[in-house]
């Protein structure tokens, strides 16, 4: 996938540079996209989703749609942050398709992904977040109290203790996924609280109430949602559609005949309709719309 068609003109270069400088989030989003797109250029066909495979007019249209979606993603995030949006004291949530940021009393930051619900409870002895549903990115701050309090995240399967870190936690069905980007975390399954596992930056794992799976390397895709993107590198279409469905109201299905197709690219999560349109223009699939909220991906 390419984000441009030929060299940018002088005016385009200036506008693009201004957009990147406007916000650290814009710069991080571009850096992540550029790294992954460069990686895709080395993939042999049909592994990469190549816009060059479609006609020039369609390719230019797809490029413009994707560029626009990536540009408005951070703006959408800022708008959500500026709006009032809390439940009763200490409870916070997002609807399907929403992403929001919360700054805690101690300066720590919590980014909430789509369809997420948390409870924040700070006391004299601890700083605790209960993840009831969904996914969060947490960037911890140094405690301002003279006696530092531990920073804990609890899920159905157990507890994660932050050790000066930036990490994500996702509540899955009967397990939780943790990815660490800075510092380290300590994972304690509920059924084996004494068997804590320390996981350093650059690693990710899942755990249940009784065990922690062997960790694996953590890739940028695990945090791409914080920049309004869904990154895929040879991801099976079935898994891609399941992930995209988290950001879309209604039912998103897939025909078994295209379930194994590999998808590679950078796609916007703030506009799932646009992402489906991009798939139609770059993959041998089409969207079968039964209603606005019931869509099935089928062979073209």
N, C-alpha and C positions, 0 to 999 in steps of 0.2 A: 504494500500500500504506500502511495506517495501522497504527500500533503500539498504538493505544488506541481505546476506544469511549466517547466522551464524556469529561468531566473526571474526573481521578483524585480519589479520596476522600482525606481527611486522612491516614489511616493509610498508604495507598498512596504518597502524596507523600513521607512520612517514610522509608518503606522504600526507595523509589527513590533519594532523596537520599543515604541511607546507603550504598547499593550504589555509586553514582557516586563517593562520597568514599573508599571503601575502597581503591581502587587507581587510579593514573594510567592504567592500561590500560583500566579500566572507563570512565573519563571520555572517553578518546580514542575508544573503541568507540562510545559514545553520540554524541559529537560528529560522527563520520563518518556514522553511521546517520542522525542528524537532518538533516544537510546534504543527503544524498542523497535521503532521503524527502521533504524539502521540494521538491527539484528534481523528483521524480516527480509531485508534486501539480500541476505546470504542464504535464505531458505530456497531449496529447489522447488519448482512447481510440481504438484499443485498445492504444496504446503502453505504458501503465502497467498493472502487475498490480494491480488494485484489489480489495481484500478486500470492498468494499461491493457487488461484483457478485454475491456469493453470499449465501445465507440468513443471517439474524442468528445462529442457533445455530452454524452452521458457521464463520461469521466470528469469533465469540468464541473458538471452539476453536482456529482457526488463529492468532489473535493471541496466545493464551496459550502455544501451542507455540513460536511464534517468540520471544516474550519470554523464555521459559524457556531456550531454546537460546542466546540472546545472553547471558543472565546466567551460564550455566555455562561458556561458552567460555573466559573468562580463568581461571576456576578450574581448568579442565582443563590449561591452559598451565602454571600454577604447579605442579600436581601432577607434570607431566612433568619440570619443571625440578628438583624436589626428589628425583627418583628417580635412582639410579645407572644410567648408560646409555652407556658408552663401549666402543669396540672397542680393539684394541691401540694402544699409545701414539700419540697424535696423530690417530687416526681416529675419526670420529663419524658417526652415521647416525640416521635415523628410519624407521619402518615406514610403510606406507600408512595414511593417516588421522592420523598423529602430527605434532605440532608441538613443538619444543623450543628451549630457549635455552642458549647457552654463553657464559660469561664468560672471555675469554682472559687470559693472564698480564699483558698490558699494560693491562687494563681495557676493551678493546674488547668489544663484544657481537655475537654471531652468533645470529640466529634461524633455525632450520631448518624449512622447510616439509615437507609430506608427502613420503615416499619420497625422501629426500635423503641424500647421502653426501658428506662432506668430509674432507680431510686438512689438518691445521694443522702448519706447520713454521716455527718462529721460530729465527733464528740471530743472530749478532752483526751481520750486515749487512742483514737484511731480515725483515719479517713477512709470511708468505705463507700463503694458503689456496688449496687446490686443490679446486674444485667438480667432483666426479666425476659427480654426478647430482642432479637436483632443483633446488631454489631456496633462496636464503638472503637474509636482510635483515641488513646489516652496519652497525653504528654504531661508527665508529672512535674511539679515544681517543688523546690525545697521548702519544707515546712517552716512557717514563720514563728512557730512557738519555740520557746527555749528548749523544751523537751520534745524532739521530733517524734511525730506520730507515724506509724506505718500506713502505707497507702495500699488498700486491699480492694480487689474486685471479686465478688462472689457470683457464681452461676449455679445451676442445678447440680453440676457434677463436682463442685468443690470451690477452691479459692485460689486466686492469683495474687501474689504479693509483688508490688513494683519495687525494683531496686534501682531507683534513679533512671527512668527509662521512658521510651516512647514505644507503644505496642498496641496491637489490635486484639480484640476478643470478640468471637462470634458464637452465639448460642445456636447450636445445631440440634438435630433430633437425637436425643439421648447421648450427646457428646458436645464438647466445646472446642473451638479452634483458637489457638494463640499464636501470634507472629510478633517477633521482637525486632525493632529497627534500631534502637539505641539502648545502651545499658543492659539490663538483664531482668528476668522475672523468676519468681519461685512458685511452682505449681504444686498444690496439695489436693489430691483427690479426696472427696468427702468420705469415702469408705476406708481410706488409708491416710489419715491426716499426718501421720508421722513419717510417711514415705515421700517427702518433698523432693521435687526435681528442679534444679536451677537451670534455666535456659538462657544462653547469651544472645547478643544481637546477631542478626543474620540467620536466625533459625526459626522454625515454626513447627507446631505439633498439634495433635488433638488429644483430648483426654476424656475418660469416663469417670464414674464414681470410684472405680477400683484400679485403674491403670493409666499411665501416660505412654502414648505411642512413641516409638523412636523418632527423634526430631529429624527434620530435613531442612535443606537450604531454603531460605525465605527469598522470594522474588518480589519485584516491584508491583506485580499485579495484585498482591495482597492489600496494598494501600492505595491503588489507583482510584478507588471510589472517592477518596478525600479530595481529588482534583476533578471529580465529575466524569471519570472515565472508567470503562471496562476494557482491560487489556487481555488479549488472547494470543497465545502462541501455540499453534497446532491443537487448540482445544476442540474436543469433539463437539459437534453441533448440538447434541443433546444436552451436554453440560453447559454450553454457552447459553442456550435458550432458557435453561433452568435458572441460571444466574441473572439473566436479563429480566426474567419474570419477577424477580424480587422487587424491581423498580416499576412494575406495571400493574395497574388494577385489572382484575378480570382473570381470564384463563388463557394461557399461552401454551399451545401444544406443538408436538413435532411428529411428523410421519417417520416411522421406523426406517424407511428406505434412505433417509438423509441424516439419520441420527449420528452416524460415524464420520460424516464429512469434517475435515479439519478446518477450523476457523483461526485466522491470524489477523490481528489488526488492533486499532485503538478506536473505541466506539463510545459515543456519549450516552450517559445513563439518565440525563435530565430530559431526554426526548426519545423514548423507546420507539415511537413510531418512525422517527428518522433512522434509528439503528436498523429496524426491520427493512426500511426502504434501501438502506445501504447494502444489506445482505442480498436483497433481490437483484441489485445492480452488480454485485461482485461474486455471487455464488450461483450454482445451478439450482436455485430454489425460488419459490414464489409464496406469497402470503395468501391464504384462503381465509377471508373474513366472513364469519357467520353473523357476528354482530360487532359493534365497536369494541366490546370487551371480551370477545371470544375469537381468537386467531389461531390458525394452525399453519405450521411451516411444512410445505409439501414440495415434491420434486417439480421442477419446471417442465 
